Amino acid sequence: MMKSNFAGGSDHRLAPIMPLLRRTFLGIGIVSAFLNVLLLAGSLYMMLVYDFVIPGRSIPTLIGLLLMVIAAYVFQGLLDALRGQLLIHLASSVDLQLEAKAHDVVVTLARLYPAQDPGQPIRDIDQVRGFLGGPGPVALVDLPWVLFFVGVLFLLHPWLGATVLLGAGVLIALTLLSERATQATMAELVRLNRNRQQAIDTSRRHAEAIHAMGMQGQLQGIWREANGAYRDAQVTMSGKASALVTASRMFRLFLQSGVLTVGALLVLSGEASGGVIFASSILSSRALAPIEATIANWRGFVAARQSWRRLGDIMAFDGERQPVQMLPPPSQSLSAEALTLAPPGSDKPLVWSISFLAYAGEAVAILGPSGSGKSTLLRGLAGSLPPLSGAVRLDGAMMSQWPRQVLGRGIGYLPQSVELLPGTIAQNIARFDPSSTPERIIAAAEQAGVGDMIQALPDGYNTEVGIDGRRLSGGQRQRIALARALYGDPFLILLDEPNANLDSVGEAALIQAIRSVKARGAIVVLVAHRPSVLVAVDNVLTLRDGRALSYGPQPDSILQGTQAK
């Protein structure tokens, strides 16, 4: 299952991004080199003013030095802005490279592994993008320049360099301590946040039932427990990070005073000039600033690193490999060959070794008691559930031989739980196809017998259906979803209890729709508890406990009972 697909190197799917990262960070490194060298300007200016300008009382020299340091500061600002823009562009480019694959993975995870959090890849991309566009990478890029500034301090005097080098070692030790203290907590924080999101999403999805049955208190308790666990972990995490940041800042202040003290002692002993005191103070601040900034951004770095690793694993998950289209659209037959299916995230079959064959222009009804595997079988025929064994074939070819987007245009699917997508009725019927035409949309609606109902609405086909289609009644959603299934004249039409929410008028329209699509050579497979729709069916597949009991023309007793009703 999922673990096997996730095995292997986590950078497999991130490999296309690596050249972009290398080029960008190479450019950032070059910009940072010039920027850090220019940072010496302030220290040199201070030394020259105290050691030459003031003793010589030379105003022209002071003005010349001032103009040079202003120019250096202007270039610093420009280079710093350029570095920031490079990082922002990099963050946006990474998002652009990953967005399409991330969306496909989210859909696949939601379909095949409902226990997983399908939204995590999107949050991971947000985390990586936010880190790349923030101050964290700047601190990491500037870290090697700590040695450069320490080296300059050694040139001023070995004791100054040794003092700052010792301080840098202490700050690095604090950084490593921060790593040990936050890594496990950060992973736990991600897990608790996932539980928290699932709790609130459950309450949102089932709001009507919760309100009707007075379950607010119980669901609120579940939410508060999940949110409380997340809050406590976040407080712990923030406390550790805050303590380490505070400790590093306090030590840096102490170290800065220590550098001034060492510089003063060197001046008193005649081993350094007065300007060295101020220059060493500025240089020590420059040397330690990247370390302190790294500590301050360490939590974001750890979170981004974990997100990057998860993205590497997620992107290595291929789901379904899309073949190059070689075959024409299916038009002749549908067959199931010893098809065995399990629910998402499980390897325990609900449907065992089902086999049947249907030809163009036929309709097949799947009958059986509740829990016999009817809806699971229909999902397998739609390709939504990969088989544990066996195969589904169209025109003798396995469904995997068509690209999913191409095959999807030849399949109309009405699931048991009808949920329309946010948008207009026309967009939902057209499956959000940007190339759809009003004529094709209206044709599908008329074929489903829902055209008059849509036109009776105030905004007609432009009516907004709302989230999950909640602005419409259950019967209206069902009939519009039927029109969506019929849009584009698909060859295979799969209907799961299509008459569950329909009145007599809706059922009559459904029966007529089944007959019309059969007449144009399509195959219809439907699940039905109410037998009235069976008058349009040619063959019946009967299931019990996930196994096929019989397949063939429907018995006269079923047909007579249907007609009697």
Secondary structure by P-SEA (a helix, b strand, c coil): ccccccccccccccccaaaaaaaaaaaaaaaaaaaaaacaaaaaaaaaaaccccccccaaaaaaaaaaaaaaaaaaaaaaaaaaaaaaaaaaaaaaacaaaaaaaaaaaaacccccccaaaaaaaaaaaaaaacaaaaaaaaccaaaaaaaaaaaacaaaaaaaaaaaaaaaaaaaaaaaacaaaaaaaaaaaaaaaaaaaaaaaaaaaaaaacaaaaaaaaaaaaaaaaaaaaaaaaaaaaaaaaaaaaaaaaaaaaaaaaaaaaaaaccccaaaaaaaaaaaaaaaaaaaaaaaaaaaaaaaaaaaaaaaaaaaccccccccccccccccbbbbccbbbbcccccccccccccccccccbbbbbbbcccccaaaaaaaaacccccccccccccccccccccaaaaaaabbbbccccccccccaaaaaacccccccaaaaaaaaaaacaaaaaaacccccccccccccccccaaaaaaaaaaaaacccccbbbbccccccccaaaaaaaaaaaaaaaaabbbbbbccccccccccccbbbbbccccccccccccaaaaaaaaac
